[in-house]
Amino acid sequence: MTQLKDHDTSGLGDFGYKQSLSTGSIGKFASFAAGVSYISILTSVFQLFYFGYGTGGPAYWWTWVGVFVGQLMVALVFAELAGRYPVAGAVYNWAKQLASKTTSWMAGWLMLIASIVTIGAVALSLQITMPQIWQGFQMVGDGTGPNDFAVNGVLLATILIAFTTLVNAFGVKLTAAINSVGVFVELFAAVFLVLALAWHAVRGPEVVFDTQGLGQDQPLGYFGVFLIAAMASGYAMYGFDTAGSLGEETKNPKKTAPRAIIRAVTASFVLGGAVLLAALLAAPDLSDPALGEADGGLQYIVLSVLGGPFGKAFLLCVVVAITVCALAVHAAAIRMMFAMARDNNLPFSRQLARVHPARKTPTVAAITTGVLAIIPLVVNIGQPAIFTILSSIGIVLIYLAYLLVTAPMLRNRFLKKWPLADDATESGFSLGKWGFMVNLIAVVWGSAMTVNLIWPRPEIYNSVPPFEWYFQWGGVIFVGFVVVVGLLLYKLRIRHRTGVLEEHAVAVQVSADADEDDHLSPALI
């Protein structure tokens, strides 16, 4: 019988999988919330405002606009893919439909490592906020020692990661419920903050053209420091693919996931940009050096403008945002690990792909991800620049993984292999005639931003003592290491045994007139 066109399935059969995760547990708002909480306006804006402002001054606000335009192009490409393939491990499984086995495996590998690093980077942002709420949260020293800030940050981050591990291991329904409440709080707080800061504005919007004379010692002038400051905005606007990665657990995924992706990045741009602008309008003194310091930044502006008790109450909302952001990043990392493991594409795949029979969640993958996320924190515990280093590395790996999807898709468009003809698995979203241009911009943007972020600048990778060459080249060394190890692991071991694990493979029906001995096996990847 001919299969009817249906947007209410994730298309698992096309990949050779049977349903093992919790079906229909995520609705429209929860899907949107997953993307918003990964991007997390309050987490990212509050975490790296000090870096963006300290590097580029008030005019760094325009990096928010530039990054949004580029990432919107990527999001539109991903929306088209999510409209056809809303499957766990979205980037990995999308690349599988567009490119070679090696490329798709590397996309998944880079995204997995990036997500694990990002969990730690997000959790570290508690240190930038919590001690400003109450000094008792500075449990290591008094914050003035050379490593007090970084060591205490690792302690707070470890506690948060332990929490996200427990919640994600319990099941997606609890994760989605906490995430949705947290995102509602975050969105409400962001709107309220914009209004409160705007009420206290002491200057006009022309402030966004103020460069403060920065970049005079740069070969490219202000544009040089603008490119560095873009890291602060680049850190914010990614992770929107999470809505696609939760497709197997989402209601009506082929329609819900694409719209959630686009709405998440757009809402984050509007509210995040408004928060940054309102802060610049209300800051009492734009020449105050505290605005460009990790223990000051946007938190310092909020406390200065809105007053102690009221400002601290708002910073509690930031802590909520950080918590649900870490929860969403952890959830996305679990789905990536599970997706690769059920294809037997990771070491210990059978264990990592195991789904709890009652909670319908990959419990082993949840715990493993949590443990792995803590390792980079412990390794860097004595490094004062841990915040910018981990943030930068996470972004670079994400951008590389995204390129391994957008670039093959552009090639397929050029070869007239995409878009696919409508069939029994009709897409829930299409770019139509704009597809090639949007895809081209996404690839050019992703390539340029990757080079910009990995460039061994001392402002990012070697900004505080001790000034060592290996810190400055840390991004290149780490990313190169991850790529080389990944390729060797895949070429020498993984590729010889890849294929859908039997317990996750969909049963393949044999036609009545087929030869009795000519049985079909589960699809191999």
VENZISUL-V139822 format. One line per field, one symbol per residue. burial: + if it has 16 or more other ideal C-beta (glycine too) atoms within 10 Angstrom, else -. A space follows every 50 residues. Layout:
# VENZISUL-V139822
burial=???
This chain:
# VENZISUL-V139822
burial=------+-+++++++++--++++-++-+++++++++++++++++++++++ ++++++++++++++-+++-++++++++++++++++++++++++++++++- +++++++++++++++++++++++++++++++++---++-+------++++ ++++++++-++-+++-+++-++++++-+++-++-+++-++--++-++--- +-----++--+--++------+-+++++++++++++++++++++++++++ -++++++++++++++-+++-+++++++++++++--+----++-+++++++ ++++++----++-++-++++++++++++++++++++++++++++++--+- -++++----+++++++-+++-+++-++--+--++++++++++++++++++ ++++++++++-++----++-----+++++++---+--++-+++-++--++ -+++--+-+++++-------++-++--++--++--+--++---+---+-+ +--+++---------------++-+
